[in-house]
């Protein structure tokens, strides 16, 4: 039943965002939504904990996405100022950050959230270590703080745990 309701929620969202209501496009949207639900079901996205009515990934998105959108906007302004103001330092760093997660979904969210934020790029992810290129040392220190990681962990409904910290912060990248 939850899978069917998820299909209709996705289809309604698709129709709302599309704005096109021709039979072909509605059919294509329905097929796309059915495929997403099928993949999600087989990947365990729709596995609910006992007593839970809504998967934490969906409820957590209401707080996570506005927060990460704000972080992206703030980082855009910071990068813009650093590029155009000659006195603001640009000090590229390569940082290796340990994190704890058995979930590939949380690892993907965390790595992609880092990359979406201007001034940082996740270069590699391997065995609980992410290698990240940052534009400034401040960006590297912000990743050490672990706020983004805590918020991503809450998406899964898991207890927020700080990343184990940087393995090393390099100088010039």
N, CA, C and O of each residue as an XYZ file, in Angstrom:
692
protein
N       0.816     -1.197      0.000
C       0.000      0.000      0.000
C       0.866      1.271      0.000
O       0.550      2.255     -0.669
N       1.963      1.223      0.767
C       2.840      2.394      0.814
C       3.511      2.638     -0.529
O       3.739      3.781     -0.924
N       3.825      1.555     -1.222
C       4.461      1.684     -2.533
C       3.498      2.337     -3.516
O       3.897      3.193     -4.307
N       2.228      1.933     -3.466
C       1.223      2.509     -4.360
C       1.019      3.984     -4.034
O       0.940      4.820     -4.934
N       0.934      4.296     -2.748
C       0.751      5.709     -2.374
C       1.970      6.539     -2.770
O       1.825      7.699     -3.156
N       3.171      5.959     -2.678
C       4.373      6.688     -3.089
C       4.331      6.955     -4.589
O       4.739      8.026     -5.039
N       3.842      5.993     -5.364
C       3.709      6.188     -6.802
C       2.816      7.398     -7.084
O       3.165      8.247     -7.904
N       1.674      7.480     -6.412
C       0.746      8.581     -6.665
C       1.294      9.923     -6.166
O       1.039     10.961     -6.778
N       2.033      9.906     -5.077
C       2.666     11.145     -4.607
C       3.693     11.623     -5.632
O       3.736     12.806     -5.970
N       4.520     10.696     -6.128
C       5.514     11.072     -7.142
C       4.851     11.546     -8.430
O       5.293     12.518     -9.043
N       3.796     10.858     -8.833
C       3.101     11.252    -10.063
C       2.470     12.632     -9.908
O       2.546     13.455    -10.821
N       1.849     12.890     -8.762
C       1.249     14.212     -8.529
C       2.330     15.294     -8.536
O       2.134     16.368     -9.106
N       3.467     15.010     -7.903
C       4.565     15.967     -7.892
C       5.081     16.197     -9.315
O       5.342     17.334     -9.708
N       5.226     15.119    -10.082
C       5.694     15.231    -11.461
C       4.728     16.079    -12.285
O       5.152     16.955    -13.038
N       3.430     15.816    -12.140
C       2.435     16.590    -12.896
C       2.473     18.068    -12.502
O       2.379     18.950    -13.356
N       2.612     18.323    -11.213
C       2.678     19.698    -10.728
C       3.894     20.418    -11.301
O       3.791     21.563    -11.742
N       5.036     19.755    -11.296
C       6.265     20.382    -11.778
C       6.316     20.452    -13.303
O       6.923     21.368    -13.856
N       5.696     19.507    -13.979
C       5.733     19.464    -15.434
C       4.908     20.577    -16.057
O       5.406     21.346    -16.879
N       3.663     20.655    -15.668
C       2.784     21.660    -16.255
C       2.289     21.299    -17.648
O       1.576     22.084    -18.274
N       2.657     20.125    -18.138
C       2.220     19.656    -19.448
C       1.311     18.454    -19.250
O       1.669     17.513    -18.541
N       0.145     18.480    -19.867
C      -0.848     17.447    -19.595
C      -1.309     16.734    -20.863
O      -2.490     16.415    -20.997
N      -0.404     16.487    -21.781
C      -0.763     15.708    -22.967
C      -0.718     14.230    -22.583
O       0.025     13.860    -21.673
N      -1.488     13.385    -23.249
C      -1.503     11.958    -22.900
C      -0.117     11.310    -22.944
O       0.221     10.501    -22.080
N       0.673     11.665    -23.945
C       2.012     11.072    -24.039
C       2.869     11.436    -22.825
O       3.514     10.568    -22.236
N       2.876     12.715    -22.452
C       3.718     13.142    -21.333
C       3.213     12.601    -20.000
O       4.017     12.252    -19.136
N       1.912     12.526    -19.820
C       1.375     11.931    -18.589
C       1.764     10.453    -18.522
O       2.133      9.953    -17.459
N       1.680      9.765    -19.644
C       2.092      8.360    -19.686
C       3.577      8.195    -19.404
O       3.976      7.301    -18.657
N       4.401      9.061    -20.002
C       5.841      8.996    -19.764
C       6.155      9.272    -18.295
O       7.031      8.635    -17.710
N       5.431     10.232    -17.700
C       5.623     10.527    -16.283
C       5.218      9.354    -15.409
O       5.896      9.045    -14.429
N       4.116      8.699    -15.755
C       3.652      7.543    -14.980
C       4.663      6.401    -15.063
O       4.957      5.749    -14.061
N       5.189      6.166    -16.257
C       6.200      5.110    -16.413
C       7.449      5.458    -15.605
O       8.014      4.592    -14.937
N       7.878      6.700    -15.659
C       9.060      7.136    -14.905
C       8.848      6.971    -13.410
O       9.719      6.463    -12.704
N       7.689      7.401    -12.930
C       7.384      7.282    -11.499
C       7.313      5.820    -11.075
O       7.795      5.462    -10.000
N       6.720      4.979    -11.906
C       6.647      3.546    -11.597
C       8.052      2.949    -11.520
O       8.329      2.122    -10.651
N       8.933      3.363    -12.423
C      10.310      2.863    -12.406
C      11.035      3.299    -11.139
O      11.740      2.502    -10.520
N      10.864      4.561    -10.752
C      11.508      5.065     -9.537
C      11.010      4.301     -8.308
O      11.802      3.935     -7.439
N       9.715      4.064     -8.238
C       9.150      3.319     -7.110
C       9.666      1.877     -7.118
O       9.992      1.335     -6.062
N       9.743      1.257     -8.282
C      10.246     -0.107     -8.377
C      11.697     -0.189     -7.894
O      12.046     -1.074     -7.112
N      12.539      0.736     -8.362
C      13.945      0.750     -7.932
C      14.024      1.017     -6.432
O      14.775      0.353     -5.718
N      13.244      1.994     -5.953
C      13.251      2.303     -4.528
C      12.829      1.127     -3.673
O      13.386      0.902     -2.598
N      11.860      0.389     -4.139
C      11.383     -0.780     -3.387
C      12.476     -1.842     -3.325
O      12.700     -2.438     -2.271
N      13.151     -2.082     -4.433
C      14.188     -3.107     -4.452
C      15.469     -2.673     -3.740
O      16.263     -3.518     -3.324
N      15.672     -1.384     -3.599
C      16.847     -0.877     -2.877
C      16.560     -0.656     -1.391
O      17.446     -0.244     -0.643
N      15.335     -0.925     -0.968
C      15.016     -0.834      0.456
C      14.633      0.545      0.939
O      14.594      0.777      2.147
N      14.348      1.474      0.034
C      13.958      2.817      0.450
C      12.620      2.794      1.173
O      12.372      3.633      2.039
N      11.759      1.851      0.833
C      10.422      1.803      1.407
C      10.316      0.828      2.577
O       9.210      0.439      2.951
N      11.439      0.430      3.157
C      11.400     -0.433      4.334
C      11.228      0.452      5.557
O      12.101      1.260      5.874
N      10.110      0.300      6.237
C       9.778      1.138      7.368
C      10.083      0.407      8.662
O       9.982     -0.818      8.738
N      10.457      1.170      9.675
C      10.656      0.601     11.001
C       9.301      0.387     11.656
O       8.325      1.053     11.311
N       9.244     -0.535     12.590
C       7.984     -0.826     13.275
C       7.467      0.429     13.963
O       8.213      1.114     14.663
N       6.215      0.719     13.765
C       5.597      1.879     14.390
C       5.794      3.170     13.623
O       5.208      4.192     13.977
N       6.605      3.143     12.582
C       6.855      4.337     11.799
C       5.868      4.404     10.641
O       5.651      3.415      9.941
N       5.276      5.569     10.445
C       4.318      5.725      9.361
C       4.959      6.282      8.104
O       4.530      5.965      6.994
N       5.980      7.106      8.265
C       6.639      7.735      7.127
C       8.139      7.508      7.267
O       8.693      7.651      8.358
N       8.788      7.159      6.182
C      10.228      6.921      6.202
C      10.953      8.212      6.588
O      10.620      9.276      6.066
N      11.936      8.141      7.491
C      12.668      9.346      7.920
C      13.313     10.113      6.775
O      13.490     11.328      6.863
N      13.666      9.413      5.701
C      14.274     10.082      4.554
C      13.339     11.143      3.994
O      13.788     12.214      3.586
N      12.045     10.852      3.972
C      11.077     11.801      3.435
C      10.791     12.928      4.414
O      10.707     14.088      4.011
N      10.639     12.603      5.694
C      10.361     13.658      6.675
C      11.589     14.526      6.900
O      11.461     15.738      7.069
N      12.776     13.931      6.906
C      14.002     14.682      7.109
C      14.306     15.642      5.975
O      14.978     16.654      6.168
N      13.805     15.317      4.790
C      14.052     16.174      3.626
C      13.449     17.559      3.812
O      13.954     18.535      3.257
N      12.379     17.654      4.583
C      11.736     18.952      4.794
C      12.614     19.911      5.593
O      12.469     21.127      5.470
N      13.513     19.382      6.400
C      14.439     20.253      7.121
C      15.808     20.305      6.455
O      16.485     21.331      6.505
N      16.222     19.187      5.823
C      17.557     19.138      5.238
C      17.677     19.989      3.979
O      18.620     20.772      3.862
N      16.749     19.856      3.037
C      16.891     20.559      1.762
C      16.854     22.073      1.897
O      17.627     22.740      1.211
N      16.006     22.660      2.739
C      16.114     24.114      2.919
C      17.468     24.519      3.520
O      18.043     25.537      3.135
N      17.967     23.719      4.458
C      19.253     24.030      5.077
C      20.376     23.952      4.044
O      21.194     24.867      3.956
N      20.425     22.866      3.259
C      21.512     22.725      2.283
C      21.375     23.772      1.178
O      22.386     24.232      0.648
N      20.161     24.154      0.821
C      19.969     25.217     -0.167
C      20.558     26.526      0.358
O      21.217     27.259     -0.379
N      20.318     26.809      1.623
C      20.890     28.015      2.243
C      22.418     27.941      2.230
O      23.079     28.935      1.931
N      22.981     26.786      2.548
C      24.437     26.624      2.533
C      25.004     26.849      1.131
O      26.074     27.438      0.977
N      24.295     26.386      0.128
C      24.731     26.586     -1.256
C      24.726     28.072     -1.607
O      25.659     28.563     -2.242
N      23.682     28.786     -1.196
C      23.611     30.229     -1.471
C      24.728     30.990     -0.763
O      25.376     31.848     -1.362
N      24.950     30.678      0.502
C      26.013     31.347      1.267
C      27.375     31.059      0.636
O      28.207     31.958      0.511
N      27.601     29.811      0.241
C      28.878     29.446     -0.372
C      29.052     30.125     -1.728
O      30.165     30.508     -2.087
N      27.970     30.277     -2.482
C      28.050     31.001     -3.761
C      28.523     32.427     -3.550
O      29.394     32.908     -4.275
N      27.962     33.101     -2.569
C      28.356     34.482     -2.275
C      29.821     34.525     -1.850
O      30.568     35.404     -2.279
N      30.232     33.577     -1.009
C      31.615     33.540     -0.546
C      32.584     33.329     -1.719
O      33.589     34.033     -1.826
N      32.288     32.376     -2.584
C      33.158     32.125     -3.742
C      33.184     33.345     -4.657
O      34.249     33.727     -5.142
N      32.030     33.961     -4.899
C      31.966     35.163     -5.735
C      32.870     36.261     -5.168
O      33.642     36.878     -5.903
N      32.770     36.502     -3.856
C      33.593     37.550     -3.232
C      35.079     37.220     -3.330
O      35.896     38.102     -3.592
N      35.429     35.956     -3.123
C      36.839     35.575     -3.163
C      37.424     35.683     -4.578
O      38.597     36.015     -4.744
N      36.618     35.407     -5.568
C      37.102     35.507     -6.945
C      37.301     36.970     -7.351
O      38.265     37.297     -8.043
N      36.404     37.838     -6.927
C      36.450     39.230     -7.383
C      37.174     40.184     -6.441
O      37.509     41.297     -6.846
N      37.424     39.780     -5.196
C      38.119     40.667     -4.262
C      39.559     40.175     -4.107
O      39.782     39.069     -3.616
N      40.538     40.985     -4.520
C      41.927     40.510     -4.534
C      42.521     40.239     -3.153
O      43.489     39.487     -3.047
N      41.964     40.832     -2.088
C      42.548     40.656     -0.764
C      42.003     39.452     -0.002
O      42.577     39.056      1.012
N      40.904     38.864     -0.472
C      40.379     37.677      0.200
C      41.188     36.456     -0.246
O      41.385     36.242     -1.442
N      41.650     35.664      0.711
C      42.543     34.559      0.350
C      41.820     33.391     -0.315
O      40.699     33.030      0.044
N      42.503     32.826     -1.286
C      42.112     31.543     -1.857
C      43.284     30.618     -1.562
O      44.379     30.788     -2.099
N      43.042     29.654     -0.713
C      44.092     28.747     -0.252
C      43.588     27.313     -0.401
O      43.098     26.727      0.565
N      43.705     26.740     -1.607
C      43.161     25.401     -1.844
C      43.742     24.360     -0.890
O      44.930     24.378     -0.569
N      42.889     23.469     -0.456
C      43.268     22.405      0.475
C      42.735     21.077     -0.038
O      41.671     21.025     -0.654
N      43.463     20.018      0.213
C      42.954     18.663      0.028
C      42.798     18.086      1.428
O      43.754     18.018      2.200
N      41.580     17.675      1.736
C      41.270     17.187      3.070
C      40.783     15.748      2.959
O      39.992     15.419      2.074
N      41.249     14.909      3.843
C      40.729     13.549      3.934
C      39.934     13.465      5.227
O      40.471     13.654      6.318
N      38.643     13.178      5.084
C      37.751     13.165      6.240
C      37.191     11.765      6.438
O      36.658     11.156      5.511
N      37.321     11.269      7.656
C      36.705      9.993      7.998
C      35.261     10.234      8.378
O      34.926     11.272      8.948
N      34.412      9.282      8.065
C      33.005      9.347      8.453
C      32.560      7.928      8.771
O      33.199      6.958      8.363
N      31.472      7.820      9.495
C      30.965      6.509      9.878
C      29.560      6.335      9.332
O      28.636      7.035      9.745
N      29.401      5.407      8.405
C      28.086      5.071      7.893
C      28.165      3.764      7.131
O      29.048      3.567      6.296
N      27.235      2.875      7.427
C      27.144      1.630      6.671
C      26.213      1.796      5.483
O      26.125      0.912      4.630
N      25.519      2.925      5.422
C      24.525      3.152      4.394
C      25.149      3.826      3.174
O      25.754      4.892      3.283
N      24.995      3.196      2.023
C      25.484      3.806      0.789
C      24.691      5.068      0.472
O      25.225      6.013     -0.108
N      23.412      5.079      0.856
C      22.570      6.247      0.610
C      23.088      7.459      1.380
O      23.182      8.553      0.822
N      23.422      7.277      2.640
C      23.926      8.389      3.456
C      25.289      8.839      2.937
O      25.569     10.037      2.889
N      26.131      7.896      2.553
C      27.435      8.248      1.984
C      27.255      9.081      0.718
O      27.957     10.072      0.517
N      26.323      8.680     -0.125
C      26.061      9.409     -1.370
C      25.516     10.802     -1.085
O      25.957     11.776     -1.694
N      24.561     10.907     -0.164
C      24.014     12.217      0.199
C      25.104     13.132      0.723
O      25.177     14.301      0.345
N      25.947     12.604      1.587
C      27.008     13.415      2.191
C      27.999     13.879      1.125
O      28.329     15.064      1.066
N      28.473     12.972      0.291
C      29.442     13.331     -0.746
C      28.837     14.318     -1.738
O      29.499     15.274     -2.140
N      27.593     14.095     -2.133
C      26.958     15.005     -3.086
C      26.651     16.358     -2.460
O      26.737     17.381     -3.139
N      26.297     16.384     -1.190
C      26.040     17.661     -0.521
C      27.313     18.494     -0.449
O      27.272     19.714     -0.606
N      28.435     17.836     -0.214
C      29.719     18.545     -0.205
C      29.995     19.121     -1.588
O      30.389     20.281     -1.711
N      29.793     18.329     -2.615
C      30.084     18.770     -3.980
C      29.122     19.850     -4.452
O      29.518     20.745     -5.199
N      27.863     19.781     -4.029
C      26.891     20.808     -4.416
C      27.237     22.178     -3.841
O      26.887     23.205     -4.423
N      27.913     22.195     -2.716
C      28.254     23.451     -2.062
C      29.484     24.048     -2.746
O      30.557     23.445     -2.710
N      29.349     25.221     -3.367
C      30.487     25.827     -4.065
C      31.695     25.993     -3.150
O      31.567     26.347     -1.978
N      32.853     25.730     -3.708
C      34.099     25.843     -2.945
C      34.572     24.505     -2.410
O      35.669     24.421     -1.858
N      33.772     23.452     -2.559
C      34.176     22.129     -2.109
C      33.778     21.089     -3.157
O      32.718     21.182     -3.775
N      34.646     20.104     -3.338
C      34.363     19.014     -4.278
C      34.836     17.711     -3.647
O      35.984     17.605     -3.216
N      33.955     16.728     -3.593
C      34.350     15.405     -3.128
C      35.071     14.714     -4.274
O      34.490     14.464     -5.330
N      36.332     14.412     -4.054
C      37.168     13.828     -5.102
C      37.052     12.303     -5.104
O      36.956     11.683     -6.164
N      37.063     11.709     -3.921
C      36.939     10.249     -3.852
C      36.302      9.838     -2.530
O      36.374     10.552     -1.530
N      35.677      8.663     -2.559
C      35.052      8.080     -1.382
C      35.479      6.628     -1.338
O      35.246      5.872     -2.281
N      36.112      6.239     -0.228
C      36.595      4.870     -0.150
C      36.793      4.462      1.300
O      37.504      5.129      2.052
N      36.163      3.367      1.685
C      36.357      2.755      3.009
C      36.244      3.753      4.164
O      37.130      3.818      5.016
N      35.173      4.518      4.195
C      34.947      5.439      5.308
C      35.807      6.688      5.279
O      35.927      7.379      6.290
N      36.404      6.988      4.142
C      37.231      8.188      4.008
C      36.825      8.921      2.738
O      36.759      8.335      1.658
N      36.555     10.216      2.889
C      36.283     11.065      1.728
C      37.448     12.015      1.541
O      37.930     12.637      2.487
N      37.883     12.111      0.306
C      38.915     13.083     -0.034
C      38.199     14.261     -0.676
O      37.489     14.105     -1.670
N      38.393     15.442     -0.097
C      37.651     16.630     -0.519
C      38.629     17.756     -0.853
O      39.563     18.029     -0.100
N      38.399     18.399     -1.989
C      39.163     19.591     -2.368
C      38.346     20.796     -1.924
O      37.168     20.917     -2.261
N      38.977     21.681     -1.170
C      38.292     22.893     -0.713
C      39.031     24.118     -1.236
O      40.242     24.089     -1.455
N      38.284     25.179     -1.429
C      38.849     26.420     -1.941
C      39.650     27.159     -0.874
O      40.617     27.855     -1.182
N      39.241     27.002      0.379
C      39.899     27.712      1.477
C      40.061     26.794      2.684
O      39.432     25.739      2.775
N      40.907     27.215      3.593
C      41.081     26.464      4.835
C      39.809     26.528      5.680
O      39.505     25.589      6.415
N      39.065     27.632      5.577
C      37.806     27.763      6.320
C      36.798     26.702      5.878
O      36.059     26.158      6.698
N      36.775     26.415      4.576
C      35.883     25.362      4.083
C      36.278     24.013      4.677
O      35.418     23.225      5.071
N      37.573     23.754      4.739
C      38.052     22.491      5.311
C      37.674     22.396      6.786
O      37.258     21.339      7.259
N      37.820     23.501      7.511
C      37.474     23.504      8.934
C      35.971     23.338      9.152
O      35.546     22.732     10.136
N      35.171     23.876      8.236
C      33.717     23.709      8.343
C      33.335     22.237      8.186
O      32.422     21.757      8.857
N      34.026     21.531      7.310
C      33.756     20.100      7.160
C      34.154     19.331      8.420
O      33.504     18.353      8.790
N      35.221     19.778      9.073
C      35.630     19.154     10.330
C      34.542     19.287     11.390
O      34.337     18.383     12.200
N      33.843     20.432     11.378
C      32.813     20.676     12.375
C      31.709     19.634     12.344
O      31.127     19.318     13.382
N      31.413     19.095     11.167
C      30.501     17.980     11.052
C      29.022     18.302     11.011
O      28.203     17.386     11.088
N      28.641     19.583     10.890
C      27.220     19.916     10.879
C      26.503     19.281      9.684
O      25.398     18.760      9.828
N      27.130     19.326      8.512
C      26.501     18.741      7.331
C      26.331     17.242      7.511
O      25.288     16.687      7.164
N      27.340     16.588      8.049
C      27.264     15.148      8.261
C      26.144     14.793      9.242
O      25.401     13.837      9.019
N      26.025     15.554     10.315
C      24.966     15.306     11.291
C      23.596     15.422     10.643
O      22.717     14.596     10.889
N      23.416     16.426      9.833
C      22.118     16.628      9.171
C      21.824     15.517      8.157
O      20.680     15.081      8.026
N      22.847     15.065      7.450
C      22.650     13.972      6.504
C      22.295     12.693      7.258
O      21.430     11.937      6.815
N      22.943     12.444      8.379
C      22.631     11.250      9.180
C      21.185     11.272      9.677
O      20.532     10.231      9.744
N      20.694     12.451     10.020
C      19.305     12.558     10.474
C      18.315     12.217      9.364
O      17.189     11.805      9.641
N      18.729     12.386      8.114
C      17.858     12.019      6.997
C      17.473     10.551      7.049
O      16.348     10.179      6.715
N      18.405      9.731      7.467
C      18.173      8.294      7.522
C      17.407      7.910      8.782
O      16.889      6.799      8.894
N      17.343      8.835      9.720
C      16.692      8.518     10.979
C      17.675      7.949     11.980
O      17.291      7.563     13.084
N      18.928      7.897     11.604
C      19.944      7.376     12.501
C      20.411      8.458     13.464
O      20.206      9.650     13.233
N      21.028      8.029     14.521
C      21.564      8.985     15.482
C      22.683      9.762     14.811
O      23.537      9.193     14.132
N      22.664     11.048     15.011
C      23.714     11.880     14.411
C      25.029     11.566     15.096
O      25.109     11.540     16.324
N      26.042     11.332     14.310
C      27.375     11.067     14.832
C      28.346     11.962     14.095
O      28.292     12.075     12.871
N      29.217     12.585     14.826
C      30.195     13.452     14.182
C      31.166     12.610     13.369
O      31.479     11.476     13.732
N      31.640     13.177     12.266
C      32.661     12.447     11.525
C      33.874     12.261     12.419
O      34.108     13.044     13.339
N      34.622     11.246     12.148
C      35.787     10.958     12.971
C      36.840     12.054     12.856
O      37.813     12.058     13.609
N      36.653     12.985     11.921
C      37.572     14.107     11.798
C      38.502     13.935     10.613
O      38.507     12.902      9.944
N      39.286     14.970     10.372
C      40.169     14.905      9.212
C      41.345     13.972      9.487
O      41.861     13.900     10.602
N      41.743     13.274      8.457
C      42.973     12.508      8.567
C      44.147     13.453      8.360
O      45.189     13.342      9.007
N      43.945     14.372      7.450
C      45.002     15.352      7.177
C      44.422     16.517      6.409
O      43.495     16.364      5.613
N      44.974     17.660      6.655
C      44.620     18.836      5.871
C      45.881     19.259      5.155
O      46.880     19.613      5.782
N      45.828     19.220      3.839
C      47.003     19.550      3.045
C      47.098     21.045      2.815
O      46.176     21.797      3.130
N      48.182     21.448      2.283
C      48.389     22.840      1.914
C      47.826     23.101      0.542
O      46.619     22.994      0.325
N      48.696     23.444     -0.384
C      48.252     23.735     -1.744
C      47.752     22.473     -2.412
O      48.336     21.398     -2.273
N      46.670     22.625     -3.131
C      46.103     21.464     -3.822
C      46.537     21.437     -5.257
O      46.158     20.532     -6.000
